[in-house]
Amino acid sequence: MRTLAFVIILMLGAAAVEAEPLHIGTTFSRRQSEYLEMDWQETYLELLKFPFDALRLGSYWSIIEKEEGVFDFSALDWQLDRAFEHGIPVVLTLGMKAPRWPEYYIPEWVLKKAQLKFGQDVSRNAYLHDKTLAFVRKVVERYAGHPAVKYWQVENEGLDRSGRNYWWISSSMIREEIGLLRSLDPAARPVIVSAATYPNSFLNFLARFFAKNDPLAEALEAGDILGVNVYPTVGHQMWQRKFYFWSTPEERREYFEPLLAQAKARGKPVWIMELQAEPWEPGQLVHIGADRPPTGWPEPVSESIGEFKELGFHTILLWGGEYWIYRRLHHEDQHWWDMVLNFFESPKDKHSEDLSSAYQPAGPDARHGQT
């Protein structure tokens, strides 16, 4: 009898794991919409027509605090309010790094005084360090009471070398930001720390050669949720030549299975914060041509989603929402839009709660005003 009970428990446990649904989300960037010469508010509202399970938004420091001590949260307020109206949980990024190029969104008035150098750990600069923490405090104090915010992400690939100047942020700075965040958030929302991944063997070698730290291990240690950014097909331009780097399903399985096992042993979920769902063409900020680029097309992305779910990922944020809308508007191409739509069976229920009563931001500069 005991044996039979044990077998039943195992079967029920296996069924529960198998039945865990796939959660699909995306990232929205005002900057990317502007790069594509689209109205960013109209683009955002189009994107909200999808019943996403999660939406990542960035608190872009260089946009919010263009002048020292003068804060304009109006654009981010509007985005969060619209997400709440649509019942979509938001991941809000904090710090000096945010999604999309140029990676670092440090205001010009900070850069002028900080005098940063190429390839340095920018968190070692005392002035930038203090100003970053002050900005994080300002953002958290404002949005800790917003009902749309369900998760925080501290920096975006902060532990990786990236951007024009190959800067990076130390794990000690990331932990300091997390400590400040937790002291200000009474809801104790989960904290995500993300890192880039390199399943392609050659790119993996280069990443290990140039970076002496292990961003994935440090991100796993620091956050409640490990976020990974995955690009199966990458294009680079070097010496006026175009190079393409593909990873195979076998390479991805060998790369991610040990990582998932490490996270499981620590009791921490792993989310794909960026799964490539747009082209990454050599030498291009964004592909605007009508052609079918080799680094991005809907069919392989759809296959990738199934592949990563089978590996054990249950939350996947697709990277490229602005591009899907661009293809519809400028090239009458519905393929990307339809591919994403196929992952949703029915619209979600919308929130009916009044925003004005649900959201009471902290601080004297509440709502759209500036200080």
N, C-alpha and C positions, 0 to 999 in steps of 0.2 A: 504493500500500500504506500509506504514511504517513497519507494522508487517511482511508482506511478505519479505521485504528487510532484516529485522533483522534476520528472519529465514534462508534466503539464506546465509547471512554472517556467521551465526553459522555453517551451513552445510559445507560451504567452509573451515572454520577454522578446523572443525573436520576432514574433508578429508585430509587437509594438515598435521595434526598431524599423522593421520593413515598412510599417504604415506611416512613419514620420513623413509629413508632407514636405514638398519642395517650396521654399519661400523665394520669390523672385522680387528683386528691387532694382534700383538704378541710382545714378548720381546726376544731379542737375547742376550745371555751371553757367552762370550769367556770362562769364567771360567767353566760354566756348560758343554760346549763341551769337555773341558779338563778333567773334572771329568769322563765323559763317554768315555775317551780315543779316541776321534775323532779329526781329523784335524779341527781346529776351522774355518779356512777360507773356506774350502770345505763345512763344515756344513752350514756356513752363506750363501754361494752362492746357496746351495740347498734350503734353506729357502726362499730366494728371488724369487724363482720360483712361489711362491704364490703371487697373486696381492693384497697384503695387503693394507688396507686403512691407517694404521699407524704402525710404527715399533719403539719400545722403545729400546734405546741403553744407556749403562751406561758409564759415565766418571769415570773409576776406579782409584781412587787416588793412591792406593798402587802399581798400575801397571805403571801409567803415571809418577809419581814422586818418584821413588824408592830411589833416593838420593836427599837430599835437594837442591833445585834450579836447578836440572837437569831434564828436561821434555822430555818425549818421547811420542808424540802424533801419531806416525805412524800407530798403529793398529786402533785407532779411526778414523783417517783421511781416512784410507782405507775403513772402514765400512760405513762411511757417503758418500763417493764418490760412492760406489757401490749402496747404497740406492737411491741416486739421479739419477743414471743411470737407475734404474728401476722405477723411478717415485713414490717412496714410501715416504710419509712424515714421519719425524722422531721426536719422543719425546726424548730429551736428558736429562738424569738425572744429577744433580749437587750435590756436597757436599761430606760428609764423608760416607754416606750410598748409596748403589747401589743394584740393583737386584741380588739375589742369595746369598747363604751362602758363607761367614760367616756374611753377612749383613753389617758390618762395614768394609770399605776398607781404613783404616788409615795406612799410611806407618810406618814401624818399627822405623824409626828414630824419628817420632813424638811420637809414643807410649812410647819409652824409656824415653823421657823427660817429657811427660805428666803425667805418673804414675797414670793412671785411676784406680778407684776402682769398685768393683762389684755393680751393681744396681744403679749407679749414673746418674744424668743428666750431660752428658759429655760436654755439651755446657757451663757449668759453669767453666770449666778449661780454664783459660785465654790463655794459650799457644796454646791449640787445637783450641779454638775459633778463634784466629787471623790467624793461619795457614790454617784453613778451609776457611775463607773468602778470603785469598790470593789465594788459589787454585781455588775457585769459580771464582774469578776475571780473573785468567789466562785462564780458560776454556771458559768463556763467550767472552773474548776479542778475542780468537782464532776463535770461531765458530759463532759469531753473524753475520758474513757475509756468512755463508754456506747456500746455497739454499735448502738443504735437511732438515734443522732444522726448524720445524714449531711450536714446543712447547718446553717449558722447564718443567722439574719436579724437584722441590727443595727437596732434600733428598728422600729416599724411606721408607715409614712408619716411618719417623723420630720421630714422636710423640709417637710411641708405644714402649714399653719395648721389646727388642729382642736381639738375638745373644747369644753367649756363656756367656757373662757377664751381660745380662739383662740391657743394657744401654738404654738411651733414650735422646732425644733432646728437649729442651724447645721450646714452641711456639714463645717466644721472639727471639730466635736464628733463627728460620725458617723465621720470618718476616724480620729480619735483612738481611738474605741471599737474600730474595726476593727484598728488597729495593736496595741492591747492584746490583742485576741482572737487575732490571728495569732501573737503572741509566746507565747501560752499553749497553743496547739493543735498538738501535734506531728504530727497527721494532716493538717494544712493543708486542712481541709474548705472547700468553696466558701462564700463569703459573699454573701448576698442583701441588697440594699437596695431598698426599695419606695417607690412614690409613687402618689398618686391620679391618675386620668385623667378628662378631661372632653370626651368626643366631642360632647356636646350643645353647639351653638354659643353659646347664651346662658350656660350654666354655665362654658364655657371663657373667655368674656369676663370674667365675674366673677372667676374664679380668677386670671387675668392682671392684673386691675385691682387686686386686694387684695394679691397676692403679688409682690414685686419680684424675687424669685429665680425660678429655673427648676428645680423639684424633680426633674422627670424627667431633665434633663440632669445634674444633680448626682448623682442616684442611679446613673445609667449610668456616670458617671466613678468613683464610689467603690467599687462592688461588683464581684464576679466575675459575678454574675447580676443582671439588672435585673428587679425584681418590679413588676407593674402591677396595680392594683385597678380593676375594671371593673363599672360599674352602669348597664346600659342604660336602666333606668326608675327615676327618683328622685322621691320625694315630699317636699315641704317645707310646713310651716305657718307663715305669716307674717300678722300682724295678724288672727288668728282665721280666716284663709282658707286653703284647701288649694290647693296648686299641684303640678302634675305636669310633669316634664321627661323627654321621651323623646329618645333618639338613634336615628337611622335607620341601616340597614346602610351606606348611602353615606357618612354622616358618620363612622361608625366606620372604614370603609376609608380615607378621606382622612386621618383622624387617626392611625391606627396604622401604615400602610404606611411613611411616612417614619421613624417611630421604629424599626421593625424593621430598616429599611435602615441606620440609624445604628448600631444595636447589632451588626449583621452586619459592618459595616466595622471595628468594634472587636474583633470576635471574641468577643462576649459573648451568651449566650442571654438570651431574654426569657421570663419565666414570668408567667402570670396567677395572682397569689397569692389574689385574691378575684374570682371571677366570680359575680355575683348569682344566687343560687338560693334566695331567700326574698323576701318582700315588704319594701318600704321605704315604708311608708305615712306620710303627713304627720302629724307630731306624736306618733308612736307609737314607743316603744323597740323593741317587737316586736309584730307583728300576731297576736292570739290568737283573733280571731273565726272562725266557721265559714264565712264567706262567701268568695267568690272575689275577692281584692283585685286592683285593676288593676296594682299594681306587682310582682306576682310570681305566676307560675303555671308548672307544669312544661313545657307545650308550647313556649312561646317560649324557655325556658332550653335545652331540647334543641336547638332551632334555632340558638341562639347558640353552643353548643359546636361544632357543625358549621361555623358561619360563621368562628369564630376559628381553628379548625384549618386551614381553607382559606386564611386570611390568613397562616398560617405559625407559629402558636403550637402547641407540641407538649406543653407541660406546663400544665395548667389545674387550679387548686384551686377547687372549688365552695364557695361561701359560704352556709351555712345548714343544716349537718347536724343541728344540734339541733332546728331547726324541722321537718325532715322527720319526725323521731321524734315530735315534739309533735303533728303532724297525725295520725299513726297512732294515738297513744294517746288523744288527747282528741276527735278528730273522725272517727275511723275512716276516715281518708282515706289511701289507699295510693298515690296518684298520684305524689307526690314520690319516695317510696322506689322505686317501680317504674321511674321515669324514670332514676334514677341506676343502678339495677341493670342496666338495658339496656346500659350502656356496658362491662360486664364480661362476658366470655365464660365464664370458668372461675375457680374459686378458686385463689389462689396457694398454693405449698407453705409450710408453717409452719416456723419455726426450731426445731430440736431441741436446740440448744446450751443447756446449763444456765446460767441467768442468774447464779447466784451465782459461777460461775467466769469468766463472760464479762465481767462488769462489776465493775471495781475502782475506785471513785471515789477521787479524790485528796483528801488533807487529813485531819485528825484527826477531823472530824465526819462520817465516812463513813456512808452509808446514811441511815436515818430519824432519826437523833439530831439534837438541837439543840445550838447553842453559845451 
